[in-house]
Amino acid sequence: MLYAWALSLKGLAPAVIETSPERLSFAQDRLPDGARAYASLDDARSSHFGSTDAPLDVVVDTTSGLLEELYPLMACGGTFMSIGLKERRFTIDGMHLADRSLSVIGSIDSLHGSFLEAFHLITSGRIPAERLVSHVIPLADFQDGFATLGCDMSSKSMTPTRSSSCKVLFDIESAGSAA
């Protein structure tokens, strides 16, 4: 949802795909004007773009797992941005990328000032980060915080989340268990 806000400030009308019913519900009233959240890509393409065959101009993949599946659906000149920090290997057709002038980029870059820009957008209030925080958890309970987001640290795997989590903040001043 953070990227939906950033994209909307650039004049885009983003569609958020959230497969977790709890997180989808959480997102509904926290998105910027013009943005909507959908349970599936087909729902978004049909409702937001008017066709299940609508090409995708910009994809922000927060999972690190959708490049192979989604790059063939990109519009000519489209951009695929991967922001997930999971190790994944992909096989994609280089000719398809070149022929359609597609861009595949990562977001963990400070080369172009993106971190400073994001920091400014949040601290200036242009992105209402407080609306996106779903949980504040004492740092001592960090494993609970990651579990809230569906991250099982012991097995190093993602699990379905049963809470309407979005952004979890760790409180370094609190002690004890999460409330």
C-alpha positions in Angstrom: 0.0 0.0 0.0 2.9 2.3 0.6 3.8 2.1 -3.1 0.2 2.8 -4.1 0.5 6.1 -2.2 3.8 6.9 -3.9 2.5 6.0 -7.4 -0.6 8.1 -6.8 1.5 11.1 -6.0 3.1 10.6 -9.4 -0.3 10.9 -11.0 -1.0 7.1 -11.5 -4.1 5.3 -10.4 -2.8 2.1 -8.9 -4.6 -1.1 -8.4 -3.5 -3.1 -5.4 -3.8 -6.9 -5.5 -4.1 -8.5 -2.1 -4.8 -12.2 -1.8 -5.2 -12.3 2.0 -8.9 -11.5 2.8 -7.8 -9.9 6.1 -5.3 -7.6 4.5 -7.7 -6.8 1.6 -10.2 -5.6 4.2 -7.6 -3.6 5.9 -6.6 -1.9 2.7 -10.0 -0.8 1.6 -10.2 2.5 3.5 -6.4 3.2 3.6 -5.7 3.7 -0.1 -5.3 7.1 -1.8 -8.1 8.5 -3.9 -8.4 6.7 -7.2 -6.7 3.5 -6.0 -8.6 0.3 -5.3 -7.7 -3.0 -3.8 -8.7 -6.3 -5.5 -8.5 -10.0 -4.4 -7.0 -11.1 -7.8 -5.2 -9.7 -10.8 -8.2 -10.8 -13.0 -10.6 -8.8 -10.8 -8.3 -5.8 -11.1 -7.9 -6.0 -14.8 -11.6 -6.4 -15.4 -12.8 -3.8 -12.9 -10.0 -1.2 -13.0 -8.9 -1.5 -16.6 -12.1 -2.8 -18.2 -10.7 -6.0 -19.6 -9.1 -9.2 -18.3 -6.7 -8.8 -21.2 -5.6 -5.2 -20.3 -1.8 -4.9 -20.5 0.0 -3.8 -17.3 1.9 -0.5 -17.5 3.7 -0.7 -14.1 4.0 -3.7 -11.8 5.4 -3.4 -8.2 6.0 -6.9 -7.0 6.4 -7.0 -3.2 6.7 -10.8 -3.2 9.8 -11.3 -5.5 7.9 -14.1 -7.1 5.9 -12.7 -10.0 8.3 -11.7 -12.7 8.1 -14.8 -14.8 4.3 -14.9 -14.5 3.6 -11.2 -15.2 6.3 -9.9 -17.6 4.4 -11.4 -20.6 1.4 -9.4 -19.5 3.2 -6.0 -19.6 2.4 -3.2 -22.0 5.0 -2.1 -24.5 7.4 0.2 -22.6 6.1 -1.2 -19.2 8.2 -1.3 -16.1 8.4 -4.2 -13.6 9.8 -3.3 -10.2 10.7 -6.0 -7.7 10.8 -4.9 -4.1 10.6 -8.2 -2.3 13.8 -9.4 -0.6 13.6 -13.1 -1.3 16.1 -15.0 -3.3 14.4 -16.3 -6.5 15.7 -17.4 -9.8 13.7 -16.7 -13.0 13.8 -17.6 -16.6 12.5 -15.0 -19.0 12.7 -14.4 -22.7 15.3 -11.7 -23.4 14.0 -11.1 -26.9 10.5 -10.5 -25.4 12.0 -7.9 -23.1 13.9 -6.1 -25.8 11.1 -6.4 -28.5 8.6 -4.8 -26.1 11.0 -2.3 -24.5 10.3 -3.6 -21.0 12.2 -2.5 -18.0 12.9 -4.7 -15.0 14.3 -2.9 -12.0 14.9 -3.4 -8.3 13.9 -0.9 -5.7 16.5 -1.2 -3.1 18.6 1.6 -4.5 19.8 4.8 -3.2 21.5 5.7 -6.4 18.7 8.0 -7.5 17.7 9.3 -4.2 14.6 7.1 -3.8 15.1 6.5 -0.1 15.4 10.2 0.6 12.4 10.9 -1.5 10.4 8.2 0.3 11.6 9.5 3.7 10.5 13.1 2.7 7.1 11.9 1.5 6.4 10.1 4.8 7.8 12.8 7.2 6.1 15.6 5.3 2.8 13.8 5.6 2.2 13.4 1.9 2.1 9.7 2.5 0.0 9.1 5.6 2.2 6.2 7.0 0.3 6.2 10.3 -2.8 4.9 8.4 -0.8 1.9 7.1 0.6 0.8 10.5 -1.5 -2.1 11.7 0.5 -3.2 14.8 3.0 -1.7 17.2 4.9 -4.6 18.9 7.6 -4.4 21.6 11.0 -5.2 20.1 11.4 -8.1 22.5 8.5 -9.8 20.7 10.0 -9.3 17.2 9.1 -12.9 16.2 5.4 -12.2 16.9 5.8 -9.1 14.7 7.1 -11.1 11.8 4.5 -13.8 12.4 1.8 -11.1 12.2 3.0 -10.4 8.6 3.0 -14.1 7.8 6.7 -14.7 8.2 7.7 -17.8 10.1 11.2 -17.1 11.2 11.9 -20.6 12.5 11.2 -22.2 9.1 12.3 -19.2 7.1 9.0 -19.3 5.1 5.9 -17.3 4.5 2.6 -18.5 6.0 -0.9 -17.3 5.6 -1.7 -14.4 7.9 -4.9 -14.4 9.9 -4.7 -10.7 10.9 -5.3 -7.6 9.0 -1.6 -6.7 9.0 0.0 -4.2 6.8 3.0 -2.4 8.4 4.4 -3.5 11.8 6.4 -1.1 13.9 8.7 -2.4 16.6 8.7 -0.3 19.8 12.2 -0.2 21.2 11.1 1.4 24.4 8.4 -1.1 25.5 9.2 -4.3 27.4 7.2 -7.4 27.7 4.6 -9.0 25.5 2.5 -7.4 22.7 -0.9 -6.3 23.7 
